[in-house]
Amino acid sequence: MAHTFPELVIGGVLLAPFVAYLAITLAVVMLLRPLLHVVGFAKLFSHAPVAELSLFVTVLGMLMLLF
């Protein structure tokens, strides 16, 4: 069986790359949210949740380009 994507094997289980991307996404969100709260990111924008989401999408998009 040939796969066209690079796979990751953890404990004998074959995982597709999107599983690694999901883990990276969760790590970025969990690390970035407290940091944004500390620096007062919400005070800079009238719609802070939208600005926060767009920042997450931008960071994750740049990570996708790098890897």
GIPETA-V65470 format. One line per field, one symbol per residue. ss: DSSP state (H for helix, E for strand, C for the rest). psi: psi as a letter, one per 20 degrees, with the letter a starting at -180 (. if undefined). burial: + if it has 9 or more other ideal C-beta (glycine too) atoms within 8 Angstrom, else -. A space follows every 50 residues. Layout:
ss->???
psi->???
burial->???
This chain:
ss->CCCCCCCEEECCEEECHHHHHHHHHHHHHHHHHHHHHHHCHHHHCCCHHH HHHHHHHHHHHHHHHHC
psi->ppqjqprpookjppprhhghhgggggggghhhghghggikhhiiqhmghg hgghggggghghhhhh.
burial->------++------+-+-+++--++--++--++--++---++--+--+-- ++--++--++--+----
